Amino acid sequence: MKDITASMFCYQCQETAKGTGCTKVGVCGKNPTVAALQDLLVYVTKGIAEVVVKGNVDVAEISNINKEVITSLFITITNANFDEAAIENQINKMIGIRNELARKVNISNPHDSVTFEVSNREEMLEKAKNVGVLSTENEDVRSLRELNIYGLKGMAAYAEHALNIGLEDNSVYEYTYKALSKTLDDSLSVDELVALTLETGEYGVKVMALLDNANTSKYGNPEITTVNIGTRNNPAILISGHDLTDLEQLLEQTKGTGVDVYTHGEMLPAHYYPAFKKYDNFVGNYGNAWWQQTTEFVTFNGPILFTTNCIVPPKSEEVRNRIFTTGASGYPGCQHIVADEDGKKDFSAIIEMAKTLPAPQEIESGSIVGGFAHNQVIELADQVVDAVKTGAIKKFFVMGGCDGRMKGRSYYTEFAEKLPKDTVILTAGCAKYRYNKLNLGDINGIPRVLDAGQCNDSYSLAVIALKLKEVFGLEDINELPIVYNIAWYEQKAVIVLLALLYLGVKNIHLGPTLPGFLSANVANVLVENFGIAGIGTADEDLVKFLG
């Protein structure tokens, strides 16, 4: 068992210290207070879940509570919120919601998560010592509980994005409450928790399909798009994160102001949606994956808007003063923008700041091509199928997922560079920044890197695979000439992995390291039942995958 006397314990991300857990300060930058408050916030949501489940509450009648629960889970995702005061306020709000709901349904024999009370931060921190990850003593049970919780966090992020556009699915909320409450149930066996993990994957598929429907119904189907990576000589705003509704409102409010808008990191795929192409000041993408922001924000010069996670603590006061947050994101000392009752946000402070600052410094030039979500690729199906049948395309490599700081991630660049010219990379998420600017060419006009979009657009990759299975008349998705070599970093990647497992995909290679939250026994279950494996060197894996 890991040391329960540590000042904090967190192992939910790929970069966790020594691959086992952060115990003094998070590699992500969160301090022990933030870590403890996040643990307690998750615990309160479990209490609300128990009230909903045991009280047979109809989720259709508690829409505001549903939203607060998914927001609370989203707040605790890696790199989303570092603001102690904001998390403390959310804990107090959730305790109030829990108490009011518990009084209404009057459940018997409630768990401690339903009954505990705190009156100040000191009491919160004291309570958090006993309810965090290490409060589950059995290592295998702990591993499976956390695997499900991290999947639920990823689901919550995608559900919130869909809700912001106006779509929701009550069955997703029902399952979230059910699964959270089961992480409190000491009677569940390891086998039952494994089954719960696959069920979490099932709802992961459902929520990603929901978000795909929300995005495409409002903004159109992504289409093949060339995105500028240079700059113009105008003041500008950089928008990061994942939420397209925030981008839409920012573009509407910057029209005619002389202020340009650039995307950063996971917001790059916004350029692929037809609805955003009408904005003349939506000019390109600046920089690379999230972890390079500490240098790229310096040269951007203008204000930065974080719509979701992927914040790296800024190194200078000057940069921090230019950062704004909204939604589930937060950082101490940065201005946080809150929506009104109708979901509208006032970005005037960002726009006015941009007008006073220099234009971005150009750090690269040229363009990149993306927009290969499932609708676009299916339109190209005849070309793709013909290329496979003639042998022009020998194999597809799904290389979606996350990027990160570890030096070992250079593996993915090397792997992409060394792939034979008769192979195609299918990608989604910020992992693409390891190879999307390489000159890998095309196959009969089909680019060798097909970027479907954000991490949630991994759903597109699954739809594409299922369509190819149908076209080729195969019984099993694993008979396709597709290799899954996926990078992961945080909890949205966890729900993508669980979704793929639910869909029956086997022999997924995961890197640059396997999750620290997998106990030896749970890892063995995944290896034996699903063929999950790590990565080796690029040369070793090329021999293995192409053999």
C-alpha positions as CSV (number, residue, x, y, z in Angstrom):
1,M,0.0,0.0,0.0
2,K,1.2,3.5,-0.8
3,D,2.1,5.9,2.0
4,I,-1.2,7.4,3.4
5,T,0.8,9.9,5.5
6,A,1.9,11.8,2.4
7,S,0.9,15.5,2.3
8,M,-1.0,14.7,-0.9
9,F,-1.4,11.8,-3.2
10,C,-2.4,12.0,-6.9
11,Y,-1.7,9.6,-9.7
12,Q,-4.5,10.5,-12.2
13,C,-2.2,11.8,-15.0
14,Q,0.6,10.2,-17.1
15,E,3.3,12.4,-15.7
16,T,2.7,11.5,-12.1
17,A,6.0,11.5,-10.1
18,K,8.1,8.3,-10.7
19,G,5.1,6.8,-12.3
20,T,3.6,6.0,-8.9
21,G,2.1,9.2,-7.5
22,C,2.7,12.9,-6.6
23,T,3.1,13.2,-2.8
24,K,4.6,16.7,-2.2
25,V,3.4,18.8,-5.1
26,G,1.8,17.8,-8.4
27,V,4.0,17.6,-11.5
28,C,1.1,19.6,-13.1
29,G,1.8,22.4,-10.6
30,K,-1.1,21.9,-8.1
31,N,-0.2,22.3,-4.5
32,P,-1.3,20.0,-1.6
33,T,-4.1,22.3,-0.7
34,V,-5.6,22.3,-4.2
35,A,-5.1,18.5,-4.4
36,A,-6.9,18.0,-1.0
37,L,-9.8,20.3,-2.0
38,Q,-10.2,18.5,-5.3
39,D,-10.3,15.1,-3.4
40,L,-13.1,16.5,-1.1
41,L,-15.0,17.9,-4.1
42,V,-15.1,14.5,-5.7
43,Y,-16.2,13.0,-2.4
44,V,-19.1,15.4,-2.1
45,T,-20.3,14.4,-5.6
46,K,-20.2,10.8,-4.5
47,G,-22.5,11.8,-1.6
48,I,-24.9,13.4,-4.0
49,A,-24.8,10.3,-6.2
50,E,-25.7,8.1,-3.2
51,V,-28.7,10.4,-2.4
52,V,-29.9,10.3,-6.0
53,V,-29.5,6.5,-6.3
54,K,-30.9,5.4,-2.9
55,G,-33.6,8.1,-3.1
56,N,-34.7,7.0,-6.6
57,V,-34.5,10.6,-7.7
58,D,-35.6,11.3,-11.2
59,V,-32.6,13.0,-12.9
60,A,-35.0,14.9,-15.3
61,E,-36.2,16.8,-12.2
62,I,-32.8,17.9,-11.0
63,S,-31.3,19.5,-14.1
64,N,-29.4,22.1,-12.2
65,I,-27.8,19.5,-9.9
66,N,-26.8,17.4,-12.9
67,K,-24.9,20.4,-14.3
68,E,-23.2,21.1,-11.0
69,V,-22.1,17.5,-10.6
70,I,-20.5,17.3,-14.1
71,T,-18.9,20.8,-13.5
72,S,-17.4,19.6,-10.2
73,L,-15.9,16.5,-11.8
74,F,-14.6,18.6,-14.7
75,I,-12.9,21.0,-12.2
76,T,-10.8,18.2,-10.8
77,I,-9.4,17.1,-14.2
78,T,-5.6,17.6,-14.5
79,N,-4.6,21.1,-15.4
80,A,-8.1,22.5,-15.2
81,N,-8.4,24.5,-12.0
82,F,-5.6,25.6,-9.6
83,D,-7.8,28.2,-7.7
84,E,-8.2,27.2,-4.1
85,A,-10.9,29.7,-3.4
86,A,-13.0,28.6,-6.4
87,I,-12.8,25.0,-5.4
88,E,-13.7,25.7,-1.8
89,N,-16.7,27.7,-3.0
90,Q,-17.8,24.8,-5.2
91,I,-17.4,22.4,-2.3
92,N,-19.7,24.6,-0.1
93,K,-22.2,24.8,-3.0
94,M,-22.2,21.0,-3.4
95,I,-22.6,20.4,0.3
96,G,-25.6,22.7,0.3
97,I,-27.1,20.9,-2.7
98,R,-26.5,17.5,-1.1
99,N,-28.1,18.5,2.2
100,E,-31.2,19.9,0.6
101,L,-31.7,16.9,-1.7
102,A,-31.0,14.5,1.2
103,R,-33.7,16.2,3.3
104,K,-36.2,15.8,0.5
105,V,-35.7,12.0,-0.1
106,N,-34.9,11.0,3.5
107,I,-32.6,8.0,2.7
108,S,-31.8,5.5,5.5
109,N,-28.3,4.5,6.6
110,P,-26.5,7.1,4.5
111,H,-22.8,6.9,3.8
112,D,-20.4,9.4,5.5
113,S,-20.2,11.3,2.2
114,V,-23.9,12.2,2.7
115,T,-23.6,13.3,6.4
116,F,-20.2,15.0,6.9
117,E,-20.2,18.8,7.5
118,V,-17.3,21.3,7.4
119,S,-17.5,25.0,8.3
120,N,-14.1,26.3,7.1
121,R,-11.1,25.4,4.9
122,E,-9.2,23.9,7.8
123,E,-12.0,21.5,8.4
124,M,-12.1,20.8,4.7
125,L,-8.5,19.9,4.6
126,E,-8.7,17.7,7.7
127,K,-11.7,15.9,6.2
128,A,-9.9,15.5,2.8
129,K,-7.1,13.5,4.5
130,N,-9.5,10.6,5.0
131,V,-11.4,10.6,1.7
132,G,-8.8,10.8,-1.0
133,V,-7.4,8.0,-3.2
134,L,-5.6,6.2,-0.5
135,S,-8.7,5.8,1.7
136,T,-9.4,2.6,-0.2
137,E,-6.9,0.1,1.3
138,N,-7.2,-2.8,-1.1
139,E,-4.9,-1.9,-4.0
140,D,-6.9,-3.7,-6.7
141,V,-10.2,-2.2,-5.5
142,R,-8.6,1.2,-5.3
143,S,-7.2,0.8,-8.8
144,L,-10.6,-0.1,-10.4
145,R,-12.4,2.6,-8.4
146,E,-10.0,5.3,-9.6
147,L,-10.1,3.9,-13.2
148,N,-13.9,4.4,-13.2
149,I,-13.7,7.8,-11.5
150,Y,-11.1,9.1,-14.0
151,G,-13.3,7.8,-16.8
152,L,-16.3,9.6,-15.3
153,K,-14.2,12.8,-15.1
154,G,-13.6,12.5,-18.9
155,M,-17.3,11.8,-19.5
156,A,-18.2,14.9,-17.4
157,A,-16.0,17.1,-19.6
158,Y,-17.6,16.0,-22.8
159,A,-21.1,16.1,-21.3
160,E,-20.5,19.7,-20.2
161,H,-19.4,20.7,-23.7
162,A,-22.6,19.2,-25.2
163,L,-24.7,20.8,-22.6
164,N,-23.2,24.2,-23.4
165,I,-24.5,23.7,-26.9
166,G,-27.9,22.6,-25.7
167,L,-27.8,18.8,-25.9
168,E,-27.9,16.4,-23.0
169,D,-28.8,12.8,-22.3
170,N,-30.4,12.0,-18.9
171,S,-29.1,8.4,-19.2
172,V,-25.6,9.8,-18.9
173,Y,-26.4,11.5,-15.7
174,E,-28.1,8.4,-14.4
175,Y,-25.1,6.4,-15.1
176,T,-22.7,9.0,-13.6
177,Y,-24.7,8.8,-10.3
178,K,-24.8,5.0,-10.4
179,A,-21.1,4.6,-11.0
180,L,-20.0,7.3,-8.5
181,S,-22.2,5.6,-5.8
182,K,-20.7,2.2,-6.6
183,T,-17.2,3.6,-5.8
184,L,-18.4,3.8,-2.2
185,D,-19.7,0.2,-2.1
186,D,-17.3,-2.0,-0.2
187,S,-19.3,-5.1,-1.1
188,L,-18.4,-5.0,-4.8
189,S,-16.0,-7.7,-6.0
190,V,-13.1,-7.0,-8.3
191,D,-15.0,-8.8,-11.1
192,E,-18.0,-6.5,-10.5
193,L,-15.7,-3.4,-10.7
194,V,-14.2,-4.7,-13.9
195,A,-17.7,-5.0,-15.4
196,L,-18.4,-1.5,-14.2
197,T,-15.3,-0.3,-16.1
198,L,-16.7,-1.6,-19.4
199,E,-20.1,0.0,-18.6
200,T,-18.3,3.3,-18.1
201,G,-16.8,2.7,-21.6
202,E,-20.3,2.2,-23.0
203,Y,-21.4,5.5,-21.7
204,G,-18.2,7.1,-22.9
205,V,-19.2,6.1,-26.4
206,K,-22.7,7.5,-25.8
207,V,-21.4,10.9,-24.5
208,M,-18.9,11.3,-27.3
209,A,-21.6,10.6,-29.8
210,L,-23.8,13.2,-28.0
211,L,-21.0,15.8,-28.2
212,D,-20.4,15.0,-31.9
213,N,-24.0,15.5,-32.6
214,A,-24.0,18.8,-30.7
215,N,-21.0,20.1,-32.4
216,T,-22.0,19.1,-35.9
217,S,-25.7,20.1,-35.6
218,K,-24.7,23.6,-34.6
219,Y,-21.4,24.2,-36.4
220,G,-21.6,21.8,-39.4
221,N,-19.6,18.7,-40.2
222,P,-15.8,19.3,-40.2
223,E,-14.4,19.6,-43.6
224,I,-10.9,19.4,-45.1
225,T,-9.3,22.8,-44.1
226,T,-5.9,24.4,-44.5
227,V,-5.0,26.3,-41.3
228,N,-2.4,29.1,-41.2
229,I,0.2,28.8,-38.5
230,G,1.8,32.2,-39.2
231,T,0.6,35.6,-37.9
232,R,-0.8,38.9,-39.0
233,N,0.2,42.4,-37.8
234,N,-2.9,43.0,-35.7
235,P,-3.6,42.9,-32.0
236,A,-4.9,39.4,-31.1
237,I,-6.5,37.1,-28.6
238,L,-5.4,33.4,-28.1
239,I,-8.1,31.0,-27.2
240,S,-7.2,27.6,-25.7
241,G,-9.0,24.6,-24.3
242,H,-11.9,22.8,-25.9
243,D,-15.2,24.7,-25.6
244,L,-16.6,25.8,-29.0
245,T,-19.4,27.9,-27.5
246,D,-16.8,30.1,-25.9
247,L,-15.0,30.5,-29.2
248,E,-18.3,31.4,-30.9
249,Q,-19.1,34.1,-28.4
250,L,-15.5,35.5,-28.6
251,L,-15.7,35.7,-32.4
252,E,-19.0,37.4,-32.3
253,Q,-17.8,40.0,-29.8
254,T,-14.5,40.6,-31.7
255,K,-16.1,41.2,-35.1
256,G,-15.2,44.6,-36.5
257,T,-12.9,45.5,-33.6
258,G,-9.6,45.0,-35.4
259,V,-8.6,42.2,-33.0
260,D,-7.7,38.8,-34.5
261,V,-8.4,35.5,-32.8
262,Y,-6.0,32.5,-32.9
263,T,-6.5,29.0,-31.6
264,H,-4.1,27.2,-29.4
265,G,-3.6,23.5,-28.6
266,E,-6.9,21.5,-28.6
267,M,-8.8,24.5,-30.1
268,L,-7.1,24.0,-33.4
269,P,-9.9,21.8,-34.9
270,A,-12.4,24.6,-34.5
271,H,-11.0,25.8,-37.9
272,Y,-12.5,22.7,-39.5
273,Y,-16.1,23.6,-38.7
274,P,-17.9,25.6,-41.5
275,A,-19.7,27.9,-39.1
276,F,-16.5,29.5,-38.0
277,K,-15.2,30.3,-41.5
278,K,-17.4,33.3,-41.8
279,Y,-15.3,35.3,-39.3
280,D,-12.5,37.3,-41.1
281,N,-10.6,37.8,-37.9
282,F,-10.4,34.1,-37.2
283,V,-7.0,33.8,-38.7
284,G,-5.0,30.7,-37.7
285,N,-3.4,28.6,-35.0
286,Y,-0.5,29.8,-32.8
287,G,2.0,27.4,-31.3
288,N,1.8,23.7,-30.4
289,A,0.5,21.4,-27.7
290,W,-0.4,22.7,-24.2
291,W,2.9,22.0,-22.5
292,Q,4.8,24.5,-24.7
293,Q,2.6,27.5,-23.5
294,T,5.2,28.7,-21.0
295,T,7.3,30.0,-23.9
296,E,4.7,30.5,-26.6
297,F,2.5,32.7,-24.4
298,V,5.4,35.0,-23.9
299,T,5.8,35.6,-27.6
300,F,2.1,35.8,-28.4
301,N,2.0,39.2,-26.5
302,G,-1.8,39.4,-26.3
303,P,-4.4,38.0,-23.8
304,I,-5.1,34.3,-23.5
305,L,-8.5,32.8,-22.8
306,F,-8.7,29.3,-21.2
307,T,-12.0,27.7,-21.8
308,T,-11.2,24.4,-20.2
309,N,-8.2,22.5,-18.9
310,C,-4.6,22.4,-20.1
311,I,-3.3,25.3,-18.0
312,V,0.4,25.3,-17.1
313,P,1.2,27.6,-14.2
314,P,2.7,30.7,-15.8
315,K,6.3,31.5,-15.0
316,S,5.9,35.3,-15.0
317,E,3.5,37.8,-13.5
318,E,3.3,39.5,-16.9
319,V,1.9,36.4,-18.6
320,R,-0.4,35.6,-15.7
321,N,-1.9,39.1,-16.0
322,R,-2.8,38.3,-19.6
323,I,-4.6,35.0,-18.8
324,F,-8.4,34.9,-18.4
325,T,-10.3,31.7,-17.4
326,T,-13.9,30.6,-17.8
327,G,-16.0,27.5,-17.3
328,A,-14.4,24.8,-15.2
329,S,-10.9,26.3,-15.5
330,G,-9.3,28.6,-13.0
331,Y,-6.0,30.0,-11.8
332,P,-5.3,32.2,-8.9
333,G,-4.8,35.9,-9.9
334,C,-6.4,35.4,-13.3
335,Q,-9.7,37.1,-14.1
336,H,-12.5,34.5,-14.3
337,I,-15.4,35.2,-16.6
338,V,-18.8,33.8,-15.6
339,A,-21.8,33.2,-17.8
340,D,-25.1,34.8,-17.1
341,E,-28.3,32.9,-16.7
342,D,-28.6,32.5,-20.5
343,G,-25.1,31.2,-20.9
344,K,-23.8,34.5,-22.3
345,K,-20.3,35.7,-21.4
346,D,-18.9,39.2,-21.6
347,F,-15.4,39.1,-23.1
348,S,-15.0,42.9,-23.4
349,A,-12.2,43.0,-20.8
350,I,-10.2,40.6,-23.0
351,I,-10.9,42.6,-26.2
352,E,-9.9,45.9,-24.6
353,M,-6.7,44.4,-23.2
354,A,-5.8,43.0,-26.7
355,K,-6.1,46.5,-28.3
356,T,-3.4,47.8,-25.9
357,L,-0.9,45.1,-26.6
358,P,1.5,44.4,-29.6
359,A,0.6,41.9,-32.3
360,P,1.9,38.3,-31.8
361,Q,5.5,37.5,-32.7
362,E,5.6,35.0,-35.5
363,I,7.3,31.8,-34.3
364,E,6.7,29.7,-37.5
365,S,5.0,30.0,-40.9
366,G,3.2,27.9,-43.3
367,S,0.0,25.8,-42.8
368,I,-1.3,22.4,-41.7
369,V,-4.3,20.5,-43.0
370,G,-7.1,18.8,-40.9
371,G,-10.8,18.2,-40.9
372,F,-10.9,14.5,-41.4
373,A,-13.8,13.6,-39.0
374,H,-16.0,10.7,-39.8
375,N,-18.4,12.4,-42.2
376,Q,-15.5,13.8,-44.3
377,V,-13.6,10.5,-44.3
378,I,-16.8,8.5,-45.2
379,E,-17.2,10.9,-48.2
380,L,-13.7,9.7,-49.2
381,A,-14.6,6.1,-48.5
382,D,-14.4,5.0,-52.2
383,Q,-10.9,6.4,-52.5
384,V,-9.8,4.9,-49.2
385,V,-11.2,1.5,-50.0
386,D,-9.7,1.5,-53.4
387,A,-6.3,2.4,-52.0
388,V,-6.5,-0.5,-49.5
389,K,-7.7,-3.0,-52.2
390,T,-4.9,-2.0,-54.6
391,G,-2.3,-2.1,-51.8
392,A,-1.5,1.6,-52.0
393,I,-2.5,1.8,-48.3
394,K,-1.2,-1.2,-46.4
395,K,-2.1,-0.2,-42.8
396,F,-3.7,2.5,-40.7
397,F,-2.2,3.6,-37.4
398,V,-4.5,5.3,-34.8
399,M,-2.1,7.6,-33.0
400,G,-4.6,9.8,-31.2
401,G,-4.5,10.9,-27.6
402,C,-2.5,13.5,-25.6
403,D,0.8,15.2,-25.8
404,G,3.0,15.9,-22.8
405,R,6.3,17.1,-21.5
406,M,8.1,13.7,-21.1
407,K,11.2,13.4,-23.3
408,G,10.0,9.8,-24.1
409,R,7.2,11.3,-26.2
410,S,9.7,12.0,-29.0
411,Y,9.0,8.3,-29.7
412,Y,5.8,9.4,-31.5
413,T,7.6,11.8,-33.8
414,E,10.2,9.2,-34.6
415,F,7.6,6.5,-35.1
416,A,5.6,8.7,-37.5
417,E,8.7,9.6,-39.4
418,K,9.8,6.0,-39.8
419,L,6.4,4.6,-40.9
420,P,6.4,3.3,-44.5
421,K,4.9,5.6,-47.1
422,D,2.1,3.1,-47.7
423,T,0.6,3.7,-44.2
424,V,-1.8,6.4,-42.9
425,I,-2.0,7.9,-39.5
426,L,-5.5,8.5,-38.0
427,T,-5.3,11.0,-35.1
428,A,-7.3,13.2,-32.8
429,G,-6.3,15.1,-29.7
430,C,-3.1,17.1,-29.0
431,A,-0.9,14.1,-29.6
432,K,-1.0,15.1,-33.3
433,Y,1.4,18.0,-32.5
434,R,4.2,15.4,-32.4
435,Y,3.9,14.8,-36.2
436,N,1.2,17.1,-37.8
437,K,3.9,19.5,-39.1
438,L,6.1,16.8,-40.6
439,N,6.1,16.5,-44.4
440,L,4.8,13.0,-44.6
441,G,3.1,13.4,-48.0
442,D,0.0,11.7,-49.3
443,I,-1.2,8.5,-51.0
444,N,-3.1,9.1,-54.2
445,G,-4.2,12.5,-52.8
446,I,-5.1,11.2,-49.3
447,P,-2.9,12.9,-46.7
448,R,-0.9,10.5,-44.6
449,V,-2.0,12.3,-41.5
450,L,-5.8,12.4,-41.1
451,D,-6.6,14.7,-38.2
452,A,-10.2,14.1,-36.9
453,G,-10.1,16.9,-34.3
454,Q,-10.1,17.2,-30.5
455,C,-9.6,14.3,-28.1
456,N,-13.4,13.8,-28.0
457,D,-13.3,13.3,-31.8
458,S,-11.6,9.9,-31.1
459,Y,-15.3,8.9,-31.5
460,S,-14.8,9.8,-35.2
461,L,-11.9,7.3,-35.4
462,A,-14.2,4.6,-34.0
463,V,-16.9,5.4,-36.5
464,I,-14.4,5.3,-39.3
465,A,-13.2,1.9,-38.1
466,L,-16.7,0.5,-37.8
467,K,-17.5,1.8,-41.3
468,L,-14.4,0.1,-42.8
469,K,-15.4,-3.1,-41.0
470,E,-18.8,-2.9,-42.7
471,V,-17.4,-2.0,-46.1
472,F,-15.0,-4.9,-46.1
473,G,-17.6,-7.3,-44.7
474,L,-15.6,-8.3,-41.6
475,E,-17.0,-9.9,-38.5
476,D,-14.6,-8.4,-36.1
477,I,-13.2,-4.8,-35.9
478,N,-9.8,-6.3,-35.0
479,E,-9.6,-7.9,-38.4
480,L,-9.0,-4.5,-40.0
481,P,-5.5,-3.4,-41.0
482,I,-5.5,-0.9,-38.1
483,V,-2.9,-0.6,-35.3
484,Y,-3.7,1.4,-32.2
485,N,-0.6,3.1,-30.8
486,I,-2.1,5.8,-28.5
487,A,-0.5,8.4,-26.3
488,W,-2.3,9.4,-23.1
489,Y,-2.0,12.1,-20.4
490,E,-5.2,12.9,-18.5
491,Q,-8.7,11.7,-17.8
492,K,-10.4,12.4,-21.1
493,A,-7.9,10.0,-22.6
494,V,-9.0,7.5,-20.0
495,I,-12.6,7.6,-21.1
496,V,-11.5,7.3,-24.8
497,L,-9.6,4.1,-23.9
498,L,-12.5,2.7,-22.0
499,A,-14.8,3.5,-24.9
500,L,-12.5,1.6,-27.3
501,L,-12.4,-1.4,-25.0
502,Y,-16.2,-1.4,-24.8
503,L,-16.4,-1.3,-28.7
504,G,-14.3,-4.5,-28.7
505,V,-11.0,-3.0,-29.8
506,K,-8.1,-5.1,-28.7
507,N,-4.3,-5.0,-28.6
508,I,-4.1,-1.2,-27.9
509,H,-0.6,0.0,-27.2
510,L,-0.5,2.8,-24.6
511,G,2.3,5.2,-23.9
512,P,4.7,6.6,-23.1
513,T,4.0,4.8,-19.9
514,L,1.2,2.7,-18.6
515,P,-1.0,4.4,-16.0
516,G,0.3,4.5,-12.5
517,F,-3.2,4.0,-11.1
518,L,-3.3,0.4,-12.5
519,S,-2.3,-2.1,-9.9
520,A,-0.3,-5.1,-11.0
521,N,-3.4,-7.4,-10.9
522,V,-5.6,-4.9,-12.7
523,A,-3.0,-4.3,-15.4
524,N,-2.8,-8.1,-15.8
525,V,-6.6,-8.2,-16.4
526,L,-6.3,-5.6,-19.1
527,V,-3.4,-7.4,-20.7
528,E,-5.1,-10.8,-20.6
529,N,-8.6,-9.8,-21.6
530,F,-7.9,-6.9,-24.0
531,G,-4.3,-7.2,-25.1
532,I,-3.3,-3.8,-23.6
533,A,0.4,-3.2,-23.9
534,G,3.0,-0.5,-23.5
535,I,5.5,0.7,-26.1
536,G,9.1,-0.1,-26.8
537,T,11.4,1.8,-29.1
538,A,10.1,3.1,-32.5
539,D,12.2,0.6,-34.4
540,E,11.1,-2.3,-32.2
541,D,7.5,-1.4,-32.5
542,L,7.6,-0.9,-36.3
543,V,8.9,-4.4,-36.7
544,K,6.2,-5.7,-34.4
545,F,3.3,-3.8,-36.0
546,L,4.4,-4.3,-39.6
547,G,5.4,-7.9,-39.3
